[in-house]
Amino acid sequence: MARKRDEAAHAARRAEIRAVAARLFVERGFHQTGMAAICAAAEMSPGTLYRYYPSKQEIIRDLVADDRSDALALFAGLDRRRDFVAALASLCAEAMHAVSDPDYAALALEIAAEAQRDPEVARLVEEASEAVVADLAGRIRAAPPGAVGPGVDAETAARLILQLIDGAAGNGPVFASRRRRQALRGALRGLLDGLLQRPKT
């Protein structure tokens, strides 16, 4: 009788491999990182690695999925906040601080470059982006009464907000200090009030 696989342990090991591979992709670039290098860094044999990931392409596809999950989890926090625009400004500032990390920016560039070469990666990147847009647009539409103006195009607003976050990629020094992050939240609050046409009180 075949032994049943421990799914939690399997998923955890795959996550460890992705973390190792992501670090190597940042340091060396995607095409300069072979599976042998990933094996060495993950301290496992090729046979073991290939049981978890048969190719680098599958690793990068899961990295795209991880990024999508992180974005969806971030905006899920809006459901628990009373002041919708203030909460959104805070979450945007949090996201901008996260993507400003140079390693995040470098990995995002590697994935974007691979998407230009691999149609399947391009499809997954596009699907992930559209899923986050749709999710955020839905939350904007469901905002509490008075939080969003009646004429707001929720999808366009969501795309602009996500573009703003993406634009922070790699700008770590801009968000390095607590004072700057606090100033960013205040500026975002004003910007979002205008974008979402928040009624004056």
C-alpha positions as YAML, in Angstrom:
chain: A
units: angstrom
residues:
- id: 1
  name: MET
  ca: [0.00, 0.00, 0.00]
- id: 2
  name: ALA
  ca: [1.42, 3.39, -1.02]
- id: 3
  name: ARG
  ca: [2.18, 5.73, 1.86]
- id: 4
  name: LYS
  ca: [-0.12, 8.74, 1.98]
- id: 5
  name: ARG
  ca: [1.70, 12.01, 1.38]
- id: 6
  name: ASP
  ca: [1.70, 14.60, 4.17]
- id: 7
  name: GLU
  ca: [0.22, 17.51, 2.18]
- id: 8
  name: ALA
  ca: [1.14, 20.17, 4.77]
- id: 9
  name: ALA
  ca: [4.76, 19.02, 4.88]
- id: 10
  name: HIS
  ca: [4.86, 18.82, 1.08]
- id: 11
  name: ALA
  ca: [3.52, 22.38, 0.72]
- id: 12
  name: ALA
  ca: [5.96, 23.65, 3.35]
- id: 13
  name: ARG
  ca: [8.90, 22.08, 1.54]
- id: 14
  name: ARG
  ca: [7.79, 23.59, -1.77]
- id: 15
  name: ALA
  ca: [7.58, 26.99, -0.07]
- id: 16
  name: GLU
  ca: [11.14, 26.56, 1.23]
- id: 17
  name: ILE
  ca: [12.35, 25.72, -2.27]
- id: 18
  name: ARG
  ca: [10.58, 28.79, -3.72]
- id: 19
  name: ALA
  ca: [12.25, 31.00, -1.11]
- id: 20
  name: VAL
  ca: [15.68, 29.61, -1.98]
- id: 21
  name: ALA
  ca: [15.03, 29.91, -5.72]
- id: 22
  name: ALA
  ca: [13.72, 33.48, -5.37]
- id: 23
  name: ARG
  ca: [16.90, 34.51, -3.56]
- id: 24
  name: LEU
  ca: [19.04, 32.97, -6.32]
- id: 25
  name: PHE
  ca: [16.93, 34.60, -9.06]
- id: 26
  name: VAL
  ca: [17.54, 37.98, -7.40]
- id: 27
  name: GLU
  ca: [21.25, 37.39, -6.99]
- id: 28
  name: ARG
  ca: [22.01, 35.80, -10.38]
- id: 29
  name: GLY
  ca: [19.00, 36.29, -12.64]
- id: 30
  name: PHE
  ca: [16.53, 33.65, -13.76]
- id: 31
  name: HIS
  ca: [18.48, 32.31, -16.72]
- id: 32
  name: GLN
  ca: [21.78, 32.29, -14.84]
- id: 33
  name: THR
  ca: [20.27, 30.10, -12.10]
- id: 34
  name: GLY
  ca: [20.18, 26.42, -12.94]
- id: 35
  name: MET
  ca: [18.34, 23.68, -11.13]
- id: 36
  name: ALA
  ca: [21.72, 22.41, -9.89]
- id: 37
  name: ALA
  ca: [22.29, 25.72, -8.10]
- id: 38
  name: ILE
  ca: [18.86, 25.51, -6.53]
- id: 39
  name: CYS
  ca: [19.61, 21.94, -5.39]
- id: 40
  name: ALA
  ca: [22.85, 23.06, -3.77]
- id: 41
  name: ALA
  ca: [21.32, 26.06, -2.06]
- id: 42
  name: ALA
  ca: [18.32, 24.02, -0.84]
- id: 43
  name: GLU
  ca: [20.69, 21.23, 0.27]
- id: 44
  name: MET
  ca: [18.85, 18.48, -1.54]
- id: 45
  name: SER
  ca: [19.60, 16.02, -4.30]
- id: 46
  name: PRO
  ca: [18.33, 16.60, -7.85]
- id: 47
  name: GLY
  ca: [16.00, 13.63, -7.52]
- id: 48
  name: THR
  ca: [14.43, 15.12, -4.41]
- id: 49
  name: LEU
  ca: [14.10, 18.59, -5.92]
- id: 50
  name: TYR
  ca: [12.43, 17.26, -9.07]
- id: 51
  name: ARG
  ca: [9.82, 15.51, -6.96]
- id: 52
  name: TYR
  ca: [8.74, 18.92, -5.71]
- id: 53
  name: TYR
  ca: [9.47, 21.04, -8.80]
- id: 54
  name: PRO
  ca: [10.16, 19.52, -12.21]
- id: 55
  name: SER
  ca: [11.27, 22.86, -13.70]
- id: 56
  name: LYS
  ca: [12.23, 26.45, -12.96]
- id: 57
  name: GLN
  ca: [9.14, 27.55, -14.88]
- id: 58
  name: GLU
  ca: [6.93, 25.83, -12.33]
- id: 59
  name: ILE
  ca: [8.77, 27.60, -9.51]
- id: 60
  name: ILE
  ca: [8.27, 31.00, -11.10]
- id: 61
  name: ARG
  ca: [4.60, 30.20, -11.72]
- id: 62
  name: ASP
  ca: [4.16, 29.50, -8.02]
- id: 63
  name: LEU
  ca: [5.98, 32.73, -7.17]
- id: 64
  name: VAL
  ca: [3.39, 34.58, -9.26]
- id: 65
  name: ALA
  ca: [0.64, 32.75, -7.36]
- id: 66
  name: ASP
  ca: [2.26, 33.68, -4.03]
- id: 67
  name: ASP
  ca: [2.29, 37.35, -4.99]
- id: 68
  name: ARG
  ca: [-1.38, 37.18, -5.96]
- id: 69
  name: SER
  ca: [-2.28, 35.53, -2.65]
- id: 70
  name: ASP
  ca: [-0.37, 38.15, -0.68]
- id: 71
  name: ALA
  ca: [-2.18, 40.99, -2.46]
- id: 72
  name: LEU
  ca: [-5.59, 39.41, -1.94]
- id: 73
  name: ALA
  ca: [-4.83, 38.80, 1.73]
- id: 74
  name: LEU
  ca: [-3.72, 42.41, 2.19]
- id: 75
  name: PHE
  ca: [-6.92, 43.94, 0.85]
- id: 76
  name: ALA
  ca: [-9.06, 41.41, 2.72]
- id: 77
  name: GLY
  ca: [-8.26, 43.55, 5.76]
- id: 78
  name: LEU
  ca: [-10.58, 46.24, 4.41]
- id: 79
  name: ASP
  ca: [-13.57, 44.14, 5.49]
- id: 80
  name: ARG
  ca: [-12.66, 44.66, 9.13]
- id: 81
  name: ARG
  ca: [-12.15, 48.43, 9.03]
- id: 82
  name: ARG
  ca: [-14.78, 51.06, 9.77]
- id: 83
  name: ASP
  ca: [-13.17, 54.06, 8.01]
- id: 84
  name: PHE
  ca: [-12.82, 52.62, 4.50]
- id: 85
  name: VAL
  ca: [-10.64, 55.32, 2.94]
- id: 86
  name: ALA
  ca: [-8.31, 55.61, 5.94]
- id: 87
  name: ALA
  ca: [-7.97, 51.82, 5.98]
- id: 88
  name: LEU
  ca: [-7.28, 51.71, 2.25]
- id: 89
  name: ALA
  ca: [-4.64, 54.45, 2.58]
- id: 90
  name: SER
  ca: [-2.96, 52.51, 5.38]
- id: 91
  name: LEU
  ca: [-2.97, 49.25, 3.41]
- id: 92
  name: CYS
  ca: [-1.62, 51.01, 0.31]
- id: 93
  name: ALA
  ca: [1.20, 52.51, 2.37]
- id: 94
  name: GLU
  ca: [1.93, 49.06, 3.79]
- id: 95
  name: ALA
  ca: [2.01, 47.56, 0.30]
- id: 96
  name: MET
  ca: [4.21, 50.36, -1.07]
- id: 97
  name: HIS
  ca: [6.67, 49.84, 1.76]
- id: 98
  name: ALA
  ca: [6.74, 46.09, 1.04]
- id: 99
  name: VAL
  ca: [7.32, 46.40, -2.71]
- id: 100
  name: SER
  ca: [9.96, 49.10, -2.17]
- id: 101
  name: ASP
  ca: [12.31, 46.35, -1.00]
- id: 102
  name: PRO
  ca: [15.07, 46.03, -3.66]
- id: 103
  name: ASP
  ca: [14.90, 42.23, -3.63]
- id: 104
  name: TYR
  ca: [11.17, 42.31, -4.30]
- id: 105
  name: ALA
  ca: [11.71, 44.72, -7.20]
- id: 106
  name: ALA
  ca: [14.50, 42.58, -8.66]
- id: 107
  name: LEU
  ca: [12.38, 39.43, -8.51]
- id: 108
  name: ALA
  ca: [9.41, 41.24, -10.06]
- id: 109
  name: LEU
  ca: [11.62, 42.33, -12.95]
- id: 110
  name: GLU
  ca: [12.83, 38.76, -13.47]
- id: 111
  name: ILE
  ca: [9.25, 37.51, -13.57]
- id: 112
  name: ALA
  ca: [8.22, 40.29, -15.96]
- id: 113
  name: ALA
  ca: [11.12, 39.42, -18.26]
- id: 114
  name: GLU
  ca: [10.20, 35.74, -18.19]
- id: 115
  name: ALA
  ca: [6.61, 36.66, -19.04]
- id: 116
  name: GLN
  ca: [7.91, 38.20, -22.26]
- id: 117
  name: ARG
  ca: [9.47, 34.86, -23.22]
- id: 118
  name: ASP
  ca: [7.01, 32.34, -21.81]
- id: 119
  name: PRO
  ca: [3.34, 32.74, -22.84]
- id: 120
  name: GLU
  ca: [2.19, 30.58, -19.94]
- id: 121
  name: VAL
  ca: [3.96, 32.81, -17.40]
- id: 122
  name: ALA
  ca: [2.51, 35.86, -19.18]
- id: 123
  name: ARG
  ca: [-0.96, 34.37, -18.89]
- id: 124
  name: LEU
  ca: [-0.52, 33.66, -15.19]
- id: 125
  name: VAL
  ca: [0.82, 37.16, -14.50]
- id: 126
  name: GLU
  ca: [-2.14, 38.68, -16.35]
- id: 127
  name: GLU
  ca: [-4.63, 36.45, -14.54]
- id: 128
  name: ALA
  ca: [-3.09, 37.30, -11.17]
- id: 129
  name: SER
  ca: [-3.22, 41.01, -11.92]
- id: 130
  name: GLU
  ca: [-6.83, 40.87, -13.08]
- id: 131
  name: ALA
  ca: [-7.84, 38.87, -10.01]
- id: 132
  name: VAL
  ca: [-6.42, 41.53, -7.69]
- id: 133
  name: VAL
  ca: [-8.07, 44.33, -9.72]
- id: 134
  name: ALA
  ca: [-11.42, 42.53, -9.57]
- id: 135
  name: ASP
  ca: [-11.09, 41.88, -5.85]
- id: 136
  name: LEU
  ca: [-10.20, 45.49, -4.98]
- id: 137
  name: ALA
  ca: [-12.89, 46.87, -7.31]
- id: 138
  name: GLY
  ca: [-15.43, 44.67, -5.56]
- id: 139
  name: ARG
  ca: [-14.38, 46.00, -2.18]
- id: 140
  name: ILE
  ca: [-14.66, 49.58, -3.44]
- id: 141
  name: ARG
  ca: [-18.18, 48.89, -4.69]
- id: 142
  name: ALA
  ca: [-19.07, 47.34, -1.32]
- id: 143
  name: ALA
  ca: [-17.63, 50.23, 0.71]
- id: 144
  name: PRO
  ca: [-19.84, 51.59, 3.50]
- id: 145
  name: PRO
  ca: [-22.32, 54.32, 2.56]
- id: 146
  name: GLY
  ca: [-20.64, 57.69, 2.20]
- id: 147
  name: ALA
  ca: [-17.14, 56.27, 1.74]
- id: 148
  name: VAL
  ca: [-17.16, 56.39, -2.08]
- id: 149
  name: GLY
  ca: [-18.86, 58.85, -4.42]
- id: 150
  name: PRO
  ca: [-21.74, 57.54, -6.58]
- id: 151
  name: GLY
  ca: [-19.99, 58.28, -9.88]
- id: 152
  name: VAL
  ca: [-16.78, 56.35, -9.15]
- id: 153
  name: ASP
  ca: [-15.69, 53.70, -11.68]
- id: 154
  name: ALA
  ca: [-14.52, 51.08, -9.18]
- id: 155
  name: GLU
  ca: [-12.46, 49.09, -11.69]
- id: 156
  name: THR
  ca: [-10.58, 52.14, -12.96]
- id: 157
  name: ALA
  ca: [-9.97, 53.29, -9.38]
- id: 158
  name: ALA
  ca: [-8.64, 49.83, -8.46]
- id: 159
  name: ARG
  ca: [-6.27, 49.80, -11.45]
- id: 160
  name: LEU
  ca: [-4.92, 53.24, -10.57]
- id: 161
  name: ILE
  ca: [-4.39, 52.27, -6.93]
- id: 162
  name: LEU
  ca: [-2.50, 49.12, -7.92]
- id: 163
  name: GLN
  ca: [-0.40, 51.03, -10.45]
- id: 164
  name: LEU
  ca: [0.50, 53.46, -7.69]
- id: 165
  name: ILE
  ca: [1.64, 50.59, -5.49]
- id: 166
  name: ASP
  ca: [3.62, 48.97, -8.31]
- id: 167
  name: GLY
  ca: [5.35, 52.30, -8.95]
- id: 168
  name: ALA
  ca: [6.93, 52.13, -5.50]
- id: 169
  name: ALA
  ca: [8.88, 48.97, -6.41]
- id: 170
  name: GLY
  ca: [12.56, 49.34, -5.65]
- id: 171
  name: ASN
  ca: [12.28, 52.75, -3.98]
- id: 172
  name: GLY
  ca: [13.32, 51.51, -0.55]
- id: 173
  name: PRO
  ca: [15.00, 54.73, 0.71]
- id: 174
  name: VAL
  ca: [11.79, 56.70, 0.14]
- id: 175
  name: PHE
  ca: [10.01, 54.61, 2.79]
- id: 176
  name: ALA
  ca: [12.95, 53.90, 5.07]
- id: 177
  name: SER
  ca: [11.91, 56.02, 8.04]
- id: 178
  name: ARG
  ca: [8.77, 55.84, 10.13]
- id: 179
  name: ARG
  ca: [8.21, 59.56, 9.64]
- id: 180
  name: ARG
  ca: [8.19, 59.17, 5.87]
- id: 181
  name: ARG
  ca: [5.74, 56.28, 6.05]
- id: 182
  name: GLN
  ca: [3.42, 58.33, 8.24]
- id: 183
  name: ALA
  ca: [3.62, 61.22, 5.76]
- id: 184
  name: LEU
  ca: [2.89, 58.75, 2.95]
- id: 185
  name: ARG
  ca: [-0.28, 57.55, 4.66]
- id: 186
  name: GLY
  ca: [-1.50, 61.13, 5.02]
- id: 187
  name: ALA
  ca: [-0.76, 61.90, 1.38]
- id: 188
  name: LEU
  ca: [-2.47, 58.72, 0.24]
- id: 189
  name: ARG
  ca: [-5.54, 59.59, 2.29]
- id: 190
  name: GLY
  ca: [-5.88, 62.89, 0.44]
- id: 191
  name: LEU
  ca: [-5.26, 61.26, -2.93]
- id: 192
  name: LEU
  ca: [-7.82, 58.50, -2.30]
- id: 193
  name: ASP
  ca: [-10.42, 61.00, -1.11]
- id: 194
  name: GLY
  ca: [-10.16, 62.60, -4.55]
- id: 195
  name: LEU
  ca: [-9.93, 59.40, -6.55]
- id: 196
  name: LEU
  ca: [-12.93, 57.87, -4.82]
- id: 197
  name: GLN
  ca: [-14.81, 61.19, -4.87]
- id: 198
  name: ARG
  ca: [-15.50, 60.95, -1.19]
- id: 199
  name: PRO
  ca: [-18.36, 63.25, -0.29]
- id: 200
  name: LYS
  ca: [-17.40, 66.28, 1.81]
- id: 201
  name: THR
  ca: [-18.62, 66.15, 5.39]
...
